[in-house]
Amino acid sequence: MARWGMVIDLDKCTGCQACTIACKEENNVPYGSPYENIRRLAPYWNKVIAASEGEYPSLNIEMIPMPCMHCDNPPCVQVCPAKATYLREDGIVVQNFRRCIGCKYCIAACPYGVRNHNYKEQEEHPYNRPDLPPDRSVMGPWPFPHRTHGVVEKCTFCFHRIDQGLKEGKRIGIDVVPACVEACPTEARFFGDLKEPNSHVSRLLATRGSFVLREEMGTRPKVHYLHK
């Protein structure tokens, strides 16, 4: 069984947030109103944060993309009372919207802040438009399950692409990649099997220095960052 993971090269990332927009379009994540965006209430499954180091005038700012870390030891899974979030055999942490009760325990447990609580009413969602067929999403290429208000949402490594690619016999990480990886204009993101020593992501980690966020938490993330 594969162990899917992502490698992000901070040397190449410009903070353009093309990955953020691609993720929203692929997974039908609401953009939010101007009010919500000004107050940072709009949901994002994939975001870019600015991390500063030093003090002015020797201030250094780095742009750090932040998808879900898909931890091997995910605290969100451990605290969910409804078992709505779980770790698949291939290492992807997914969310079952039909089981989620919106208690937000997983949001409190996640040390990376990459989960969003969907507080909107159902009729406000762009992916619940009545003029669309019931099995068709607004922008995404797959029948995305309708999410009603009160559930928690997160990045899924676009597992629908991976599952479909495996069925069609395509090469994951080459022919099939998550939307954020495909949209990155500087090719700063790489996706593949971390268990396969000859995969591109494994070779990058073997030849360049890398780190994971909040390693001291013991969550064992599968999103690695290459040092500048």
C-alpha positions in Angstrom: 0.0 0.0 0.0 1.3 3.5 -0.9 1.9 6.2 1.6 0.9 9.4 -0.2 2.7 12.6 0.8 3.7 16.1 -0.4 7.0 18.0 -0.7 7.0 21.8 -0.9 10.1 23.7 -2.1 10.2 27.0 -0.2 12.8 28.2 -2.7 10.3 28.2 -5.5 7.1 29.2 -3.6 6.3 32.9 -4.3 3.1 33.0 -2.2 0.9 33.6 -5.3 -1.9 31.5 -3.8 -2.8 29.8 -7.0 -2.9 26.6 -5.0 -5.6 28.2 -2.8 -7.8 29.1 -5.7 -7.3 25.7 -7.4 -8.3 23.9 -4.2 -11.5 26.0 -3.9 -12.5 25.4 -7.5 -11.7 21.6 -7.3 -13.5 21.0 -4.1 -16.3 23.6 -4.3 -15.2 25.5 -1.2 -17.3 28.7 -0.8 -15.4 32.0 -1.5 -17.3 33.8 1.2 -18.7 37.3 1.2 -16.6 40.5 1.3 -17.5 40.8 5.0 -16.2 37.3 5.7 -13.0 37.8 3.7 -12.2 41.1 5.5 -12.6 39.4 8.8 -10.8 36.2 7.7 -13.9 34.1 8.2 -14.0 32.7 4.6 -13.1 28.9 4.6 -9.9 27.7 3.0 -8.8 24.1 2.7 -5.4 25.2 1.4 -3.8 28.4 2.5 -0.5 30.3 2.4 0.8 32.0 5.6 3.5 34.5 6.1 6.2 33.6 8.7 8.5 36.3 9.9 12.0 35.9 11.3 14.2 38.6 12.8 13.4 42.3 13.4 13.3 45.3 11.2 15.4 46.2 9.2 16.7 42.7 9.1 13.3 41.1 8.8 12.9 38.0 6.7 9.4 36.9 5.6 8.8 33.4 4.2 5.6 32.2 2.5 4.6 28.8 3.8 1.8 26.9 2.0 -0.4 25.1 4.5 -2.6 22.1 3.3 -3.7 19.5 5.7 -0.6 17.6 7.0 -2.3 14.2 6.8 -0.4 13.0 9.9 0.5 9.4 10.6 -0.6 10.1 14.2 -3.5 12.5 13.6 -4.9 14.0 16.8 -8.1 15.0 15.0 -8.9 11.3 14.4 -8.3 10.4 18.1 -10.7 13.0 19.5 -13.6 12.7 17.0 -16.6 11.1 18.9 -18.5 10.3 15.7 -15.6 8.7 13.9 -16.3 11.2 11.0 -12.6 11.7 10.3 -10.3 8.7 9.8 -6.9 7.7 8.4 -7.0 5.6 5.2 -4.6 2.8 4.6 -2.7 4.9 2.0 -2.1 7.6 4.7 -4.8 10.2 3.6 -6.9 11.7 6.4 -10.4 12.1 5.1 -13.7 13.5 6.4 -17.0 11.7 6.3 -19.5 14.7 6.0 -22.5 12.5 6.7 -21.1 11.4 10.1 -19.8 14.7 11.2 -21.8 16.3 14.0 -19.9 19.6 14.0 -18.6 19.4 17.6 -15.3 20.9 16.4 -13.2 18.7 18.7 -10.9 18.0 15.7 -10.4 21.7 15.0 -9.3 22.2 18.6 -7.0 19.1 18.4 -5.3 20.0 15.1 -2.0 21.9 15.9 -1.9 23.3 12.3 -5.2 25.1 12.1 -6.1 23.6 8.7 -9.7 22.6 9.5 -12.7 24.7 8.8 -16.2 24.7 10.4 -18.9 25.0 7.8 -21.3 27.4 9.6 -23.4 28.4 6.5 -27.0 27.3 5.9 -27.4 24.8 3.1 -29.1 27.2 0.6 -26.1 29.6 0.8 -23.7 27.0 -0.7 -22.7 27.5 -4.3 -22.4 23.7 -4.7 -26.0 23.2 -3.6 -27.5 25.2 -6.5 -31.0 23.8 -7.5 -30.3 24.3 -11.3 -27.6 21.6 -11.3 -28.2 17.9 -11.6 -28.1 16.2 -8.2 -24.9 14.2 -9.1 -22.9 17.2 -10.5 -20.9 19.7 -8.6 -20.5 23.3 -9.6 -16.8 23.4 -10.6 -15.2 20.1 -9.6 -15.0 17.1 -12.0 -16.5 14.6 -9.6 -19.8 14.2 -7.8 -18.9 16.0 -4.6 -21.2 15.0 -1.7 -23.4 17.9 -0.5 -22.3 19.4 2.8 -24.9 20.9 5.0 -24.2 23.5 7.6 -22.5 22.4 10.8 -19.8 20.0 9.4 -16.0 20.3 9.4 -14.1 20.4 6.1 -10.5 20.0 5.2 -7.9 19.2 2.5 -8.1 15.6 1.3 -5.1 15.5 -1.1 -7.8 15.4 -3.8 -8.2 11.7 -3.1 -11.0 11.5 -5.7 -8.3 12.1 -8.3 -6.0 9.5 -6.8 -8.7 6.9 -6.6 -9.9 7.5 -10.2 -6.3 7.5 -11.4 -5.6 4.2 -9.8 -8.7 2.7 -11.4 -7.6 3.9 -14.8 -4.0 2.6 -14.3 -2.4 6.1 -14.3 0.8 7.0 -12.5 0.0 8.9 -9.3 2.4 11.8 -8.8 3.1 12.0 -12.6 -0.1 11.7 -14.5 -2.4 12.4 -11.6 -1.7 15.0 -8.8 -3.8 17.1 -6.4 -5.2 20.3 -7.8 -2.8 22.5 -5.8 0.2 20.7 -7.3 -1.2 20.9 -10.8 -1.9 24.7 -10.5 1.4 25.8 -9.0 3.1 28.0 -11.6 6.6 27.7 -10.2 6.3 23.9 -9.6 7.0 24.3 -5.9 4.8 21.3 -4.9 5.5 17.6 -5.5 3.2 14.7 -4.7 3.9 11.0 -4.6 4.5 7.8 -2.7 6.8 8.4 0.3 7.3 4.6 0.7 8.6 4.2 -2.8 12.4 5.0 -2.7 12.5 5.8 -6.5 9.6 8.3 -6.4 10.3 11.9 -7.0 9.3 13.0 -3.5 11.5 10.4 -1.9 14.5 11.4 -4.0 13.9 15.1 -3.1 13.8 14.2 0.6 17.0 12.1 0.3 19.0 14.7 -1.5 17.9 18.0 0.1 17.4 19.1 3.7 13.8 19.1 4.8 11.6 19.7 7.8 8.1 19.2 9.0 6.0 21.7 11.0 5.7 21.2 14.7 7.7 18.0 14.8 7.7 18.2 18.6 4.0 17.4 18.6 4.6 13.8 17.4 1.9 13.9 14.7 4.3 12.7 12.0 3.1 14.9 9.1 3.3 13.7 5.5 3.8 17.2 4.2 7.5 18.0 4.1 9.2 21.4 3.4 12.6 21.8 1.6 14.9 24.2 3.3 15.8 27.4 1.5 
